[in-house]
Structures are given as structure tokens and as C-alpha cells.
Amino acid sequence: MIIEYVIPTLIFIFIFFGHWFMPDIMPSTLPFGVRIPPERVDEPIIKQIRQNYRTGLLLIAILMIAIGIWLIIAYTPLFINVGTPFVAILLMGTDYVLAHQRLRRIKEREGWYNGLRQAIATNIQAHDQQKTRIFSPWLISSIIILIMTIALTIVRYPALPAVIPTHFNAAGVPNGWMNKFSGVVSLSLTNILITAFFIVLIRYLPRTRIQLDPSNAERDLQRQLQQRQLVNKLLAITSLIINASFFFISLQTLQILPTNAQGGNTIMTTIIPLFPLAILATIVWLIIRMIRLRNQSGTQRQTTPYVLRNDDRYWLGGLFYSNPDDPALFVEKRFGIGWTINFGNPQAKWWILGFLAVILIFVVLPPLFLHP
């Protein structure tokens, strides 16, 4: 079925365009995760590295399309759904790392920070200036849908058979079952935990420390506050879309939607693919808004004799941050949208272990309750 290729195709498109536009989203003083002084943002070598990086992305895309066509002919859905996104991330990530390493070597060889007065500027009360509502209309709608799903599950539960379908193929035909208690609890608990996760992100991330460019701290602060508001809106909209998808999946699992002779449902096969498309469209909207925000900010006009400290030594490949002297647990990414953990913080290991434990629970436990 052609629908089996929709999700991996959308994932690949998201990965490709995310890598393509990321240099346009990140601050001009952080090309490819390398900290540079404001007066160096227009260096010809940076433009050349950006061109080489995008040429590499195009070559990778052509290769992945060729592999995808071959896999469709050979019909190996497992690798299509799992392997191709992984290979795409690996290849495009390698393309980024090569660009990062080249720029960092040039910066160090030419001494771009020689003679500059370096400083650190932060604003630990920026969240008071944002006036961001945690429970925006998007998040409230998401919570309402969650409550409706749980209420419907409670009302419908007594009428369910002892074993219910919990997994469906591309045609909407059940191919995995659980006893009704395990199936209902696992679906509802997953829905609740995902919603709680988004609420925590929306509540906590705006209150993380903002590191400012001291060359023009006020302008940089306003840009970052607007950027955080956009990310918060993305999280709330994504939560709404995910809860809507759980609602329709529950309608199928609770056997409310009518089925055909094979036990499938055409409504599910039509509606469910729309949810990843909606998330993709939301991310595209965010990328466009953030590019516009950066263009409006333009190159930071230096208003002080200081530049932001050259802190590349704390970043491995511009991706992983480890600084034991930094009390912040989460810091903004240097390449990508959002935040990353400070691996040098003593609390980091507990967050990582907790994250791995949640993944393990959702991966290992459900198959234990499946019926053949």
C-alpha cells in the first residue's frame, strides 16, 4: 500500500528542509555552530562553506531518492520506515559536522578573536518580560480533546470485548491485540504523558537562561524573546494535533467507527495521514517565521566594545554542550530549534536516565500484553 511510504517520506522531507534552512534560522554569529565575532559574519569563506554544505544536502537527497525507489521495488517496509530516516539523519549530520569543523579550523588559524574584548551577558529575568500565557487557546483545546478522549474511553469500556485491537496496518485492518484493560490503559497513559510533557516544556523552557550578545544585548534579547514565543506556539499546536490523532485512534480502538468486511476502516486510512502533514505544515510555518525574524534583526550593530566570549571549547561539534562551571541545566542549541542539556551539570545524568527509562517503558512493555 502506498500509504506505508507516506510517513517515512514526510520524515525525510522534514529532515532535508530542516537541515537546508537551519543556517538561515540560527544567529548570524553562530554559523554551523561556530561562535564568530559580529564583524566576521559576512566573510566570503562562510558563504562558500554554506554553498558546499547545501550541495552536499542535494547529493544526499538524490542518493536517498534512489535508495527509496529501489526499496519500493524490493518492498522492504521495515528499512523504509526505520532505516531510511536514520540513514538520512546520519548523512546530513555528517555534512553539517564537516562544515562545522572546516569553519572552526579557519577561525582558529586566522585568529578571529585575537585582540577582541570578550564578555558574557545573560538575562535571568527575561521570562517576566515575555508575558507568555502558559494555557494558550491551542493548549487549552489540546487538553479539552484529551479529556474528551478519556471520558469516551471510560464510558465505552464496559461494552468492549475481552480483547481489543491496538495496532492497525495501512488499510486500517487490526494486526495487533491486547486485553482490554492493558490496551485502554496503555493508550490513555501514553496520551496523558505526552500532553504532560508538552505542558512542562511550555512552562519551563521560557524560563531558561538567555545568553545575550553583549555587542548589542537589547536587540538580541528582543529577538530571542520573540523566538521563544514562536517555539511555545509550535509546542502547543503540536500537542493539539497529537491529541486529535489519539482521539481518532481511540475511536478505532474502542470500536466506535464502522468497519468494512475485512475489519478495516477507510476513515482512519484517510484521516490519520493528515496529522503528520499538519505537524509538518506547522514546522514549516515556524521555520518561515524564524527566518523572517532573523532577517528583520539583521546583522547586530555593535553598541559596546565587547563581543560574546569564544566558548567553542564547551561544544562538541557545535551539538553537545558540557560546562561544569555553568549552572544552567538546559541551553539553547547552536544548530537546531530548541534546547539541549548541559552534560557537565550534575543533574544531567538523572534527566538522561529518566528519558531512557520512559523510552524503555513504551518500547518493552506493550509487546508483553499483545495477543497473537
Order of alpha helices (4+ residues) and beta strands (2+ residues): alpha-alpha-alpha-beta-beta-alpha-alpha-beta-beta-alpha-beta-alpha-alpha-alpha-beta-beta-beta-beta-beta-alpha-beta
